[in-house]
Structure formats: structure tokens, C-alpha cells
């Protein structure tokens, strides 16, 4: 915590994990406990990504998300990505996605295809809101603008299940590298990159 904000800092440092493996970078994740987010409520949060090198920030992957609340493993239990930014792909794009299992047992997902900014996401603070509406109406907002809406997908349980069940854990993390593309260590520099969270609020709709 710093100045009333949660700060996740990714560092270019060698670290030996409890299982004995050694990693060349470190970062962080926070998982909420004792908090329930349910249909009929909205999730609102304000965040800022700060790379060490604005022009070379590939591989930073900040997110706010939830998964597995519906039971049966992933993706059957559901996943909601309230925000993802994959700077290795495009540092101007934000993504909002849901994952689920289709009736045929295959992995299904739907997203907004990416909301593109006129500047890098890291240039300033951004505010997001997700309305967890009744009967599977899911709406994402970015800086006051609606950027994605889902009212139906074909889930194995029969929509809106599992997207009509309470979520008991939220995840806030700054991932590094991975499937979106390799990490450019210039993004971390000597002092690290930060992902700041000013606040996360749960509001009642209506």
C-alpha cells in the first residue's frame, strides 16, 4: 500500500520459489476473501499501469478478473475478465471477455474484440465498471463509455448459468509474458513496473 492505493510492482530479479524452481522476474496478485459479488450489483475500479520504459513495455499483462465460481473446473465454472491489457500485443487495447463451456463440451469465449485508445493505456488513470445484471445481462464500461454487452451465449448449463451465480473471489494481478507475448525487460527497468489500484467498489444496481 502507498498513499492509500494498492501497488503491485513487477521487478527484474531472480527468485527461488518454495518448490525449488528459480524465476528471473517477480510480480504479484491479490485475491479477495470474504467478499461476494452477485447479480444485481456493479463492480467499479480505477487503475493505472506504469512501465519503466513507456516505448518498450511489451509483456505487461494487468488484469482484474474472476473464475471458477460456478463449479466443475475451468472453463465450465465461468470466467469474467473485467479488464485485461496485453501490452505485447497492443499497449493501446483493453479487452473484456467471458469464458465458458459450450453444450458440446468445448471451450467457448466471447469478447469485445478489443477497445482501442488513442494513446497507450499506461498514459493515464482509467475507470472501469461492470454491471452484473439479472438474467445474464452483462455490461462493461470504460471511462464512462459502454464498450461491451452480452445477453446470451450457449453454455453447457443453459444460459445464464453460470453467469447468474454469486462470485466469491476477485483477482487483481500484473502478469508478465505468457501467451500474449514475451516480456521485454526494458518494461521493468531497474525500479520495476507498477500496477496501481486506487479503489474497487461493489455497488447495488437500481
Buried (B, 14 or more C-beta within 10 A) or exposed (E): EEEEBBBBBBBBEEEEEEEEEEEEBBBBEBEBEEEEBBBEBBBBBBBBBBBBBEEBBBBBBBBBBBBBBBEEEBBBBBBBBBBBBBBBBBBBBBBBBBBBBBEEEEEBEBBBEBBEBEEBBBBEEBBBBBBBBEEBBBBBBBBEEEBBBBEEBEBBBEBBBBBBBEBBBBBBBBBBBEEBBEBBBBBBBEEBBBBBBBEBEBEEEE
